[in-house]
Amino acid sequence: MDDDELRQRVRHLLRRRQLPRQTQARTWGGPGLGKLCSVCGKKIDGRDQEYELQFVLRGDVVTHRFHARCHAMWELERSRP
Ligand SMILES: [Zn+2]
């Protein structure tokens, strides 16, 4: 997935509220544990850096995991009007 495709995917997920725009309550980083990325849907394996973000959305705790690159794109796009 190139940067443009990744950007379109993030925007799509933000519009559909499948990704939050708000700032996370907590962040963890570390080597991937094989879980799926909330942006690209692919596994985050041990060679990749994993970002695990916890949000409190309407009183519920929601966790999203991202590749480093997918996380950076989410950070960039979530604050755009
Ligand atoms: Zn990803």
PDB file of the backbone (N, CA, C, O) and the ligand in Angstrom, with CONECT records:
HET     ZN  A 101       1
ATOM      1  N   MET A   1       0.865  -1.193   0.000  1.00  0.00           N
ATOM      2  CA  MET A   1       0.000   0.000   0.000  1.00  0.00           C
ATOM      3  C   MET A   1       0.904   1.248   0.000  1.00  0.00           C
ATOM      4  O   MET A   1       1.739   1.410   0.890  1.00  0.00           O
ATOM      5  N   ASP A   2       0.733   2.124  -1.001  1.00  0.00           N
ATOM      6  CA  ASP A   2       1.559   3.329  -0.988  1.00  0.00           C
ATOM      7  C   ASP A   2       0.907   4.401  -0.092  1.00  0.00           C
ATOM      8  O   ASP A   2      -0.184   4.199   0.442  1.00  0.00           O
ATOM      9  N   ASP A   3       1.595   5.536   0.059  1.00  0.00           N
ATOM     10  CA  ASP A   3       1.123   6.557   0.999  1.00  0.00           C
ATOM     11  C   ASP A   3      -0.273   7.071   0.656  1.00  0.00           C
ATOM     12  O   ASP A   3      -1.095   7.299   1.543  1.00  0.00           O
ATOM     13  N   ASP A   4      -0.533   7.252  -0.649  1.00  0.00           N
ATOM     14  CA  ASP A   4      -1.843   7.754  -1.058  1.00  0.00           C
ATOM     15  C   ASP A   4      -2.957   6.780  -0.703  1.00  0.00           C
ATOM     16  O   ASP A   4      -4.008   7.176  -0.201  1.00  0.00           O
ATOM     17  N   GLU A   5      -2.710   5.496  -0.973  1.00  0.00           N
ATOM     18  CA  GLU A   5      -3.709   4.478  -0.640  1.00  0.00           C
ATOM     19  C   GLU A   5      -3.929   4.416   0.867  1.00  0.00           C
ATOM     20  O   GLU A   5      -5.055   4.275   1.345  1.00  0.00           O
ATOM     21  N   LEU A   6      -2.818   4.525   1.605  1.00  0.00           N
ATOM     22  CA  LEU A   6      -2.912   4.480   3.066  1.00  0.00           C
ATOM     23  C   LEU A   6      -3.716   5.687   3.581  1.00  0.00           C
ATOM     24  O   LEU A   6      -4.550   5.552   4.476  1.00  0.00           O
ATOM     25  N   ARG A   7      -3.449   6.862   3.001  1.00  0.00           N
ATOM     26  CA  ARG A   7      -4.169   8.082   3.408  1.00  0.00           C
ATOM     27  C   ARG A   7      -5.667   7.938   3.126  1.00  0.00           C
ATOM     28  O   ARG A   7      -6.498   8.286   3.965  1.00  0.00           O
ATOM     29  N   GLN A   8      -6.005   7.424   1.942  1.00  0.00           N
ATOM     30  CA  GLN A   8      -7.419   7.236   1.585  1.00  0.00           C
ATOM     31  C   GLN A   8      -8.090   6.258   2.543  1.00  0.00           C
ATOM     32  O   GLN A   8      -9.241   6.442   2.939  1.00  0.00           O
ATOM     33  N   ARG A   9      -7.352   5.223   2.904  1.00  0.00           N
ATOM     34  CA  ARG A   9      -7.917   4.217   3.811  1.00  0.00           C
ATOM     35  C   ARG A   9      -8.173   4.821   5.192  1.00  0.00           C
ATOM     36  O   ARG A   9      -9.222   4.583   5.791  1.00  0.00           O
ATOM     37  N   VAL A  10      -7.222   5.598   5.696  1.00  0.00           N
ATOM     38  CA  VAL A  10      -7.394   6.239   7.003  1.00  0.00           C
ATOM     39  C   VAL A  10      -8.593   7.191   6.971  1.00  0.00           C
ATOM     40  O   VAL A  10      -9.412   7.197   7.890  1.00  0.00           O
ATOM     41  N   ARG A  11      -8.691   7.993   5.908  1.00  0.00           N
ATOM     42  CA  ARG A  11      -9.812   8.944   5.797  1.00  0.00           C
ATOM     43  C   ARG A  11     -11.152   8.216   5.774  1.00  0.00           C
ATOM     44  O   ARG A  11     -12.110   8.631   6.426  1.00  0.00           O
ATOM     45  N   HIS A  12     -11.205   7.127   5.014  1.00  0.00           N
ATOM     46  CA  HIS A  12     -12.414   6.313   4.920  1.00  0.00           C
ATOM     47  C   HIS A  12     -12.819   5.787   6.306  1.00  0.00           C
ATOM     48  O   HIS A  12     -13.987   5.861   6.690  1.00  0.00           O
ATOM     49  N   LEU A  13     -11.852   5.266   7.037  1.00  0.00           N
ATOM     50  CA  LEU A  13     -12.147   4.694   8.361  1.00  0.00           C
ATOM     51  C   LEU A  13     -12.541   5.786   9.358  1.00  0.00           C
ATOM     52  O   LEU A  13     -13.385   5.550  10.223  1.00  0.00           O
ATOM     53  N   LEU A  14     -11.950   6.961   9.251  1.00  0.00           N
ATOM     54  CA  LEU A  14     -12.324   8.078  10.122  1.00  0.00           C
ATOM     55  C   LEU A  14     -13.762   8.516   9.831  1.00  0.00           C
ATOM     56  O   LEU A  14     -14.546   8.757  10.749  1.00  0.00           O
ATOM     57  N   ARG A  15     -14.096   8.616   8.534  1.00  0.00           N
ATOM     58  CA  ARG A  15     -15.460   9.025   8.151  1.00  0.00           C
ATOM     59  C   ARG A  15     -16.491   8.036   8.659  1.00  0.00           C
ATOM     60  O   ARG A  15     -17.571   8.423   9.105  1.00  0.00           O
ATOM     61  N   ARG A  16     -16.154   6.765   8.589  1.00  0.00           N
ATOM     62  CA  ARG A  16     -17.097   5.730   9.038  1.00  0.00           C
ATOM     63  C   ARG A  16     -17.020   5.491  10.543  1.00  0.00           C
ATOM     64  O   ARG A  16     -17.687   4.605  11.079  1.00  0.00           O
ATOM     65  N   ARG A  17     -16.200   6.292  11.211  1.00  0.00           N
ATOM     66  CA  ARG A  17     -16.015   6.194  12.669  1.00  0.00           C
ATOM     67  C   ARG A  17     -15.490   4.833  13.086  1.00  0.00           C
ATOM     68  O   ARG A  17     -15.733   4.379  14.203  1.00  0.00           O
ATOM     69  N   GLN A  18     -14.766   4.185  12.181  1.00  0.00           N
ATOM     70  CA  GLN A  18     -14.115   2.929  12.553  1.00  0.00           C
ATOM     71  C   GLN A  18     -12.748   3.195  13.157  1.00  0.00           C
ATOM     72  O   GLN A  18     -12.120   2.309  13.737  1.00  0.00           O
ATOM     73  N   LEU A  19     -12.302   4.440  13.006  1.00  0.00           N
ATOM     74  CA  LEU A  19     -11.131   4.924  13.744  1.00  0.00           C
ATOM     75  C   LEU A  19     -11.543   6.207  14.444  1.00  0.00           C
ATOM     76  O   LEU A  19     -12.265   7.025  13.873  1.00  0.00           O
ATOM     77  N   PRO A  20     -11.086   6.389  15.683  1.00  0.00           N
ATOM     78  CA  PRO A  20     -11.428   7.619  16.407  1.00  0.00           C
ATOM     79  C   PRO A  20     -10.579   8.803  15.933  1.00  0.00           C
ATOM     80  O   PRO A  20      -9.500   8.623  15.369  1.00  0.00           O
ATOM     81  N   ARG A  21     -11.090  10.017  16.174  1.00  0.00           N
ATOM     82  CA  ARG A  21     -10.307  11.229  15.926  1.00  0.00           C
ATOM     83  C   ARG A  21      -9.699  11.770  17.217  1.00  0.00           C
ATOM     84  O   ARG A  21      -8.744  12.547  17.198  1.00  0.00           O
ATOM     85  N   GLN A  22     -10.265  11.348  18.313  1.00  0.00           N
ATOM     86  CA  GLN A  22      -9.820  11.925  19.587  1.00  0.00           C
ATOM     87  C   GLN A  22      -8.440  11.394  19.991  1.00  0.00           C
ATOM     88  O   GLN A  22      -7.957  10.394  19.460  1.00  0.00           O
ATOM     89  N   THR A  23      -7.834  12.083  20.931  1.00  0.00           N
ATOM     90  CA  THR A  23      -6.543  11.663  21.455  1.00  0.00           C
ATOM     91  C   THR A  23      -6.737  10.467  22.377  1.00  0.00           C
ATOM     92  O   THR A  23      -7.683  10.412  23.163  1.00  0.00           O
ATOM     93  N   GLN A  24      -5.832   9.523  22.264  1.00  0.00           N
ATOM     94  CA  GLN A  24      -5.920   8.309  23.072  1.00  0.00           C
ATOM     95  C   GLN A  24      -5.665   8.582  24.550  1.00  0.00           C
ATOM     96  O   GLN A  24      -5.015   9.563  24.912  1.00  0.00           O
ATOM     97  N   ALA A  25      -6.184   7.703  25.391  1.00  0.00           N
ATOM     98  CA  ALA A  25      -5.951   7.803  26.835  1.00  0.00           C
ATOM     99  C   ALA A  25      -4.578   7.231  27.200  1.00  0.00           C
ATOM    100  O   ALA A  25      -3.902   7.749  28.088  1.00  0.00           O
ATOM    101  N   ARG A  26      -4.170   6.162  26.510  1.00  0.00           N
ATOM    102  CA  ARG A  26      -2.880   5.526  26.803  1.00  0.00           C
ATOM    103  C   ARG A  26      -2.258   5.007  25.512  1.00  0.00           C
ATOM    104  O   ARG A  26      -2.953   4.689  24.547  1.00  0.00           O
ATOM    105  N   THR A  27      -0.937   4.932  25.522  1.00  0.00           N
ATOM    106  CA  THR A  27      -0.196   4.395  24.372  1.00  0.00           C
ATOM    107  C   THR A  27       0.876   3.436  24.866  1.00  0.00           C
ATOM    108  O   THR A  27       1.573   3.710  25.843  1.00  0.00           O
ATOM    109  N   TRP A  28       0.995   2.319  24.182  1.00  0.00           N
ATOM    110  CA  TRP A  28       2.132   1.429  24.416  1.00  0.00           C
ATOM    111  C   TRP A  28       2.837   1.210  23.082  1.00  0.00           C
ATOM    112  O   TRP A  28       2.203   1.228  22.027  1.00  0.00           O
ATOM    113  N   GLY A  29       4.126   1.008  23.133  1.00  0.00           N
ATOM    114  CA  GLY A  29       4.866   0.665  21.918  1.00  0.00           C
ATOM    115  C   GLY A  29       5.751  -0.533  22.179  1.00  0.00           C
ATOM    116  O   GLY A  29       6.198  -0.747  23.306  1.00  0.00           O
ATOM    117  N   GLY A  30       6.009  -1.321  21.140  1.00  0.00           N
ATOM    118  CA  GLY A  30       6.890  -2.476  21.297  1.00  0.00           C
ATOM    119  C   GLY A  30       6.883  -3.286  20.029  1.00  0.00           C
ATOM    120  O   GLY A  30       6.216  -2.929  19.058  1.00  0.00           O
ATOM    121  N   PRO A  31       7.625  -4.381  20.034  1.00  0.00           N
ATOM    122  CA  PRO A  31       7.613  -5.236  18.845  1.00  0.00           C
ATOM    123  C   PRO A  31       6.227  -5.851  18.633  1.00  0.00           C
ATOM    124  O   PRO A  31       5.520  -6.147  19.596  1.00  0.00           O
ATOM    125  N   GLY A  32       5.852  -6.038  17.387  1.00  0.00           N
ATOM    126  CA  GLY A  32       4.536  -6.585  17.063  1.00  0.00           C
ATOM    127  C   GLY A  32       4.320  -7.962  17.656  1.00  0.00           C
ATOM    128  O   GLY A  32       5.260  -8.742  17.810  1.00  0.00           O
ATOM    129  N   LEU A  33       3.066  -8.254  17.989  1.00  0.00           N
ATOM    130  CA  LEU A  33       2.710  -9.534  18.614  1.00  0.00           C
ATOM    131  C   LEU A  33       1.833 -10.367  17.686  1.00  0.00           C
ATOM    132  O   LEU A  33       1.211 -11.338  18.119  1.00  0.00           O
ATOM    133  N   GLY A  34       1.783  -9.989  16.412  1.00  0.00           N
ATOM    134  CA  GLY A  34       1.006 -10.768  15.456  1.00  0.00           C
ATOM    135  C   GLY A  34      -0.464 -10.401  15.381  1.00  0.00           C
ATOM    136  O   GLY A  34      -1.244 -11.072  14.706  1.00  0.00           O
ATOM    137  N   LYS A  35      -0.845  -9.325  16.082  1.00  0.00           N
ATOM    138  CA  LYS A  35      -2.247  -8.879  16.004  1.00  0.00           C
ATOM    139  C   LYS A  35      -2.455  -8.043  14.745  1.00  0.00           C
ATOM    140  O   LYS A  35      -1.490  -7.653  14.087  1.00  0.00           O
ATOM    141  N   LEU A  36      -3.706  -7.770  14.414  1.00  0.00           N
ATOM    142  CA  LEU A  36      -4.021  -7.068  13.170  1.00  0.00           C
ATOM    143  C   LEU A  36      -4.038  -5.551  13.359  1.00  0.00           C
ATOM    144  O   LEU A  36      -4.492  -5.040  14.383  1.00  0.00           O
ATOM    145  N   CYS A  37      -3.540  -4.857  12.361  1.00  0.00           N
ATOM    146  CA  CYS A  37      -3.506  -3.399  12.361  1.00  0.00           C
ATOM    147  C   CYS A  37      -4.906  -2.850  12.063  1.00  0.00           C
ATOM    148  O   CYS A  37      -5.595  -3.345  11.172  1.00  0.00           O
ATOM    149  N   SER A  38      -5.318  -1.827  12.813  1.00  0.00           N
ATOM    150  CA  SER A  38      -6.649  -1.242  12.624  1.00  0.00           C
ATOM    151  C   SER A  38      -6.768  -0.460  11.326  1.00  0.00           C
ATOM    152  O   SER A  38      -7.880  -0.190  10.871  1.00  0.00           O
ATOM    153  N   VAL A  39      -5.653  -0.092  10.725  1.00  0.00           N
ATOM    154  CA  VAL A  39      -5.701   0.676   9.477  1.00  0.00           C
ATOM    155  C   VAL A  39      -5.637  -0.253   8.267  1.00  0.00           C
ATOM    156  O   VAL A  39      -6.574  -0.298   7.470  1.00  0.00           O
ATOM    157  N   CYS A  40      -4.543  -0.987   8.126  1.00  0.00           N
ATOM    158  CA  CYS A  40      -4.333  -1.751   6.884  1.00  0.00           C
ATOM    159  C   CYS A  40      -4.861  -3.178   6.991  1.00  0.00           C
ATOM    160  O   CYS A  40      -4.984  -3.861   5.974  1.00  0.00           O
ATOM    161  N   GLY A  41      -5.174  -3.642   8.193  1.00  0.00           N
ATOM    162  CA  GLY A  41      -5.743  -4.975   8.355  1.00  0.00           C
ATOM    163  C   GLY A  41      -4.733  -6.109   8.324  1.00  0.00           C
ATOM    164  O   GLY A  41      -5.096  -7.280   8.428  1.00  0.00           O
ATOM    165  N   LYS A  42      -3.445  -5.746   8.178  1.00  0.00           N
ATOM    166  CA  LYS A  42      -2.411  -6.781   8.122  1.00  0.00           C
ATOM    167  C   LYS A  42      -1.816  -7.033   9.500  1.00  0.00           C
ATOM    168  O   LYS A  42      -1.912  -6.204  10.405  1.00  0.00           O
ATOM    169  N   LYS A  43      -1.196  -8.205   9.629  1.00  0.00           N
ATOM    170  CA  LYS A  43      -0.550  -8.572  10.891  1.00  0.00           C
ATOM    171  C   LYS A  43       0.616  -7.646  11.206  1.00  0.00           C
ATOM    172  O   LYS A  43       1.356  -7.230  10.314  1.00  0.00           O
ATOM    173  N   ILE A  44       0.769  -7.331  12.488  1.00  0.00           N
ATOM    174  CA  ILE A  44       1.936  -6.586  12.944  1.00  0.00           C
ATOM    175  C   ILE A  44       2.875  -7.617  13.558  1.00  0.00           C
ATOM    176  O   ILE A  44       2.689  -8.029  14.703  1.00  0.00           O
ATOM    177  N   ASP A  45       3.873  -8.028  12.804  1.00  0.00           N
ATOM    178  CA  ASP A  45       4.721  -9.108  13.316  1.00  0.00           C
ATOM    179  C   ASP A  45       5.949  -8.549  14.044  1.00  0.00           C
ATOM    180  O   ASP A  45       6.144  -7.336  14.121  1.00  0.00           O
ATOM    181  N   GLY A  46       6.752  -9.443  14.565  1.00  0.00           N
ATOM    182  CA  GLY A  46       7.847  -9.072  15.456  1.00  0.00           C
ATOM    183  C   GLY A  46       8.908  -8.165  14.851  1.00  0.00           C
ATOM    184  O   GLY A  46       9.662  -7.520  15.580  1.00  0.00           O
ATOM    185  N   ARG A  47       8.974  -8.108  13.513  1.00  0.00           N
ATOM    186  CA  ARG A  47       9.958  -7.222  12.881  1.00  0.00           C
ATOM    187  C   ARG A  47       9.452  -5.784  12.848  1.00  0.00           C
ATOM    188  O   ARG A  47      10.224  -4.852  12.626  1.00  0.00           O
ATOM    189  N   ASP A  48       8.132  -5.608  13.074  1.00  0.00           N
ATOM    190  CA  ASP A  48       7.528  -4.272  13.025  1.00  0.00           C
ATOM    191  C   ASP A  48       7.350  -3.724  14.425  1.00  0.00           C
ATOM    192  O   ASP A  48       7.220  -4.467  15.398  1.00  0.00           O
ATOM    193  N   GLN A  49       7.349  -2.395  14.498  1.00  0.00           N
ATOM    194  CA  GLN A  49       6.992  -1.710  15.737  1.00  0.00           C
ATOM    195  C   GLN A  49       5.465  -1.667  15.825  1.00  0.00           C
ATOM    196  O   GLN A  49       4.800  -1.313  14.852  1.00  0.00           O
ATOM    197  N   GLU A  50       4.918  -2.019  16.960  1.00  0.00           N
ATOM    198  CA  GLU A  50       3.471  -1.946  17.165  1.00  0.00           C
ATOM    199  C   GLU A  50       3.134  -0.799  18.117  1.00  0.00           C
ATOM    200  O   GLU A  50       3.772  -0.629  19.156  1.00  0.00           O
ATOM    201  N   TYR A  51       2.130  -0.027  17.747  1.00  0.00           N
ATOM    202  CA  TYR A  51       1.588   0.992  18.642  1.00  0.00           C
ATOM    203  C   TYR A  51       0.229   0.500  19.103  1.00  0.00           C
ATOM    204  O   TYR A  51      -0.653   0.234  18.287  1.00  0.00           O
ATOM    205  N   GLU A  52       0.065   0.382  20.395  1.00  0.00           N
ATOM    206  CA  GLU A  52      -1.235  -0.011  20.937  1.00  0.00           C
ATOM    207  C   GLU A  52      -1.816   1.196  21.655  1.00  0.00           C
ATOM    208  O   GLU A  52      -1.231   1.704  22.611  1.00  0.00           O
ATOM    209  N   LEU A  53      -2.966   1.646  21.188  1.00  0.00           N
ATOM    210  CA  LEU A  53      -3.590   2.852  21.729  1.00  0.00           C
ATOM    211  C   LEU A  53      -4.919   2.495  22.366  1.00  0.00           C
ATOM    212  O   LEU A  53      -5.722   1.755  21.797  1.00  0.00           O
ATOM    213  N   GLN A  54      -5.135   3.032  23.551  1.00  0.00           N
ATOM    214  CA  GLN A  54      -6.385   2.780  24.247  1.00  0.00           C
ATOM    215  C   GLN A  54      -7.183   4.083  24.310  1.00  0.00           C
ATOM    216  O   GLN A  54      -6.668   5.133  24.696  1.00  0.00           O
ATOM    217  N   PHE A  55      -8.444   3.983  23.922  1.00  0.00           N
ATOM    218  CA  PHE A  55      -9.340   5.135  23.899  1.00  0.00           C
ATOM    219  C   PHE A  55     -10.487   4.874  24.856  1.00  0.00           C
ATOM    220  O   PHE A  55     -10.875   3.728  25.085  1.00  0.00           O
ATOM    221  N   VAL A  56     -11.020   5.946  25.407  1.00  0.00           N
ATOM    222  CA  VAL A  56     -12.256   5.827  26.157  1.00  0.00           C
ATOM    223  C   VAL A  56     -13.326   6.543  25.341  1.00  0.00           C
ATOM    224  O   VAL A  56     -13.350   7.771  25.258  1.00  0.00           O
ATOM    225  N   LEU A  57     -14.215   5.745  24.738  1.00  0.00           N
ATOM    226  CA  LEU A  57     -15.232   6.260  23.836  1.00  0.00           C
ATOM    227  C   LEU A  57     -16.599   6.020  24.453  1.00  0.00           C
ATOM    228  O   LEU A  57     -17.036   4.879  24.602  1.00  0.00           O
ATOM    229  N   ARG A  58     -17.257   7.089  24.804  1.00  0.00           N
ATOM    230  CA  ARG A  58     -18.578   7.001  25.451  1.00  0.00           C
ATOM    231  C   ARG A  58     -18.556   5.996  26.609  1.00  0.00           C
ATOM    232  O   ARG A  58     -19.469   5.186  26.765  1.00  0.00           O
ATOM    233  N   GLY A  59     -17.507   6.070  27.403  1.00  0.00           N
ATOM    234  CA  GLY A  59     -17.417   5.241  28.590  1.00  0.00           C
ATOM    235  C   GLY A  59     -16.846   3.850  28.368  1.00  0.00           C
ATOM    236  O   GLY A  59     -16.562   3.137  29.330  1.00  0.00           O
ATOM    237  N   ASP A  60     -16.673   3.455  27.106  1.00  0.00           N
ATOM    238  CA  ASP A  60     -16.093   2.144  26.819  1.00  0.00           C
ATOM    239  C   ASP A  60     -14.616   2.276  26.483  1.00  0.00           C
ATOM    240  O   ASP A  60     -14.196   3.241  25.844  1.00  0.00           O
ATOM    241  N   VAL A  61     -13.827   1.290  26.922  1.00  0.00           N
ATOM    242  CA  VAL A  61     -12.414   1.257  26.560  1.00  0.00           C
ATOM    243  C   VAL A  61     -12.274   0.503  25.242  1.00  0.00           C
ATOM    244  O   VAL A  61     -12.698  -0.646  25.116  1.00  0.00           O
ATOM    245  N   VAL A  62     -11.675   1.169  24.273  1.00  0.00           N
ATOM    246  CA  VAL A  62     -11.498   0.590  22.933  1.00  0.00           C
ATOM    247  C   VAL A  62     -10.013   0.607  22.608  1.00  0.00           C
ATOM    248  O   VAL A  62      -9.343   1.624  22.787  1.00  0.00           O
ATOM    249  N   THR A  63      -9.500  -0.526  22.127  1.00  0.00           N
ATOM    250  CA  THR A  63      -8.077  -0.637  21.798  1.00  0.00           C
ATOM    251  C   THR A  63      -7.890  -0.713  20.293  1.00  0.00           C
ATOM    252  O   THR A  63      -8.597  -1.451  19.607  1.00  0.00           O
ATOM    253  N   HIS A  64      -6.939   0.048  19.786  1.00  0.00           N
ATOM    254  CA  HIS A  64      -6.529  -0.055  18.382  1.00  0.00           C
ATOM    255  C   HIS A  64      -5.035  -0.308  18.338  1.00  0.00           C
ATOM    256  O   HIS A  64      -4.275   0.224  19.147  1.00  0.00           O
ATOM    257  N   ARG A  65      -4.620  -1.135  17.371  1.00  0.00           N
ATOM    258  CA  ARG A  65      -3.191  -1.399  17.172  1.00  0.00           C
ATOM    259  C   ARG A  65      -2.804  -0.959  15.769  1.00  0.00           C
ATOM    260  O   ARG A  65      -3.569  -1.114  14.817  1.00  0.00           O
ATOM    261  N   PHE A  66      -1.608  -0.409  15.662  1.00  0.00           N
ATOM    262  CA  PHE A  66      -1.159   0.133  14.385  1.00  0.00           C
ATOM    263  C   PHE A  66       0.294  -0.251  14.112  1.00  0.00           C
ATOM    264  O   PHE A  66       1.094  -0.399  15.036  1.00  0.00           O
ATOM    265  N   HIS A  67       0.621  -0.410  12.829  1.00  0.00           N
ATOM    266  CA  HIS A  67       2.023  -0.346  12.417  1.00  0.00           C
ATOM    267  C   HIS A  67       2.504   1.098  12.643  1.00  0.00           C
ATOM    268  O   HIS A  67       1.693   2.021  12.720  1.00  0.00           O
ATOM    269  N   ALA A  68       3.830   1.283  12.748  1.00  0.00           N
ATOM    270  CA  ALA A  68       4.373   2.633  12.928  1.00  0.00           C
ATOM    271  C   ALA A  68       3.896   3.562  11.799  1.00  0.00           C
ATOM    272  O   ALA A  68       3.484   4.693  12.054  1.00  0.00           O
ATOM    273  N   ARG A  69       3.957   3.079  10.565  1.00  0.00           N
ATOM    274  CA  ARG A  69       3.592   3.905   9.417  1.00  0.00           C
ATOM    275  C   ARG A  69       2.089   4.220   9.416  1.00  0.00           C
ATOM    276  O   ARG A  69       1.689   5.338   9.092  1.00  0.00           O
ATOM    277  N   CYS A  70       1.278   3.255   9.772  1.00  0.00           N
ATOM    278  CA  CYS A  70      -0.174   3.448   9.818  1.00  0.00           C
ATOM    279  C   CYS A  70      -0.538   4.404  10.950  1.00  0.00           C
ATOM    280  O   CYS A  70      -1.444   5.224  10.805  1.00  0.00           O
ATOM    281  N   HIS A  71       0.159   4.299  12.064  1.00  0.00           N
ATOM    282  CA  HIS A  71      -0.055   5.204  13.184  1.00  0.00           C
ATOM    283  C   HIS A  71       0.276   6.643  12.786  1.00  0.00           C
ATOM    284  O   HIS A  71      -0.459   7.574  13.116  1.00  0.00           O
ATOM    285  N   ALA A  72       1.384   6.812  12.076  1.00  0.00           N
ATOM    286  CA  ALA A  72       1.793   8.156  11.649  1.00  0.00           C
ATOM    287  C   ALA A  72       0.734   8.769  10.730  1.00  0.00           C
ATOM    288  O   ALA A  72       0.440   9.960  10.826  1.00  0.00           O
ATOM    289  N   MET A  73       0.168   7.961   9.849  1.00  0.00           N
ATOM    290  CA  MET A  73      -0.857   8.475   8.933  1.00  0.00           C
ATOM    291  C   MET A  73      -2.132   8.812   9.695  1.00  0.00           C
ATOM    292  O   MET A  73      -2.780   9.816   9.400  1.00  0.00           O
ATOM    293  N   TRP A  74      -2.492   7.999  10.654  1.00  0.00           N
ATOM    294  CA  TRP A  74      -3.665   8.309  11.481  1.00  0.00           C
ATOM    295  C   TRP A  74      -3.457   9.635  12.218  1.00  0.00           C
ATOM    296  O   TRP A  74      -4.359  10.471  12.262  1.00  0.00           O
ATOM    297  N   GLU A  75      -2.265   9.825  12.798  1.00  0.00           N
ATOM    298  CA  GLU A  75      -1.967  11.066  13.517  1.00  0.00           C
ATOM    299  C   GLU A  75      -2.118  12.276  12.597  1.00  0.00           C
ATOM    300  O   GLU A  75      -2.632  13.321  12.997  1.00  0.00           O
ATOM    301  N   LEU A  76      -1.664  12.110  11.369  1.00  0.00           N
ATOM    302  CA  LEU A  76      -1.711  13.195  10.397  1.00  0.00           C
ATOM    303  C   LEU A  76      -3.149  13.523   9.993  1.00  0.00           C
ATOM    304  O   LEU A  76      -3.519  14.693   9.895  1.00  0.00           O
ATOM    305  N   GLU A  77      -3.941  12.506   9.763  1.00  0.00           N
ATOM    306  CA  GLU A  77      -5.279  12.687   9.165  1.00  0.00           C
ATOM    307  C   GLU A  77      -6.368  12.979  10.189  1.00  0.00           C
ATOM    308  O   GLU A  77      -7.362  13.627   9.861  1.00  0.00           O
ATOM    309  N   ARG A  78      -6.199  12.516  11.415  1.00  0.00           N
ATOM    310  CA  ARG A  78      -7.299  12.635  12.376  1.00  0.00           C
ATOM    311  C   ARG A  78      -7.577  14.080  12.757  1.00  0.00           C
ATOM    312  O   ARG A  78      -8.693  14.423  13.145  1.00  0.00           O
ATOM    313  N   SER A  79      -6.542  14.940  12.643  1.00  0.00           N
ATOM    314  CA  SER A  79      -6.723  16.330  13.072  1.00  0.00           C
ATOM    315  C   SER A  79      -7.171  17.234  11.922  1.00  0.00           C
ATOM    316  O   SER A  79      -7.442  18.418  12.127  1.00  0.00           O
ATOM    317  N   ARG A  80      -7.248  16.673  10.714  1.00  0.00           N
ATOM    318  CA  ARG A  80      -7.732  17.487   9.581  1.00  0.00           C
ATOM    319  C   ARG A  80      -9.232  17.689   9.688  1.00  0.00           C
ATOM    320  O   ARG A  80      -9.953  16.776  10.093  1.00  0.00           O
ATOM    321  N   PRO A  81      -9.713  18.872   9.330  1.00  0.00           N
ATOM    322  CA  PRO A  81     -11.158  19.096   9.392  1.00  0.00           C
ATOM    323  C   PRO A  81     -11.899  18.262   8.331  1.00  0.00           C
ATOM    324  O   PRO A  81     -13.125  18.328   8.240  1.00  0.00           O
TER     325      PRO A  81
HETATM  326 ZN    ZN A 101      -0.978  -1.190   9.283  1.00  0.00          ZN2+
END
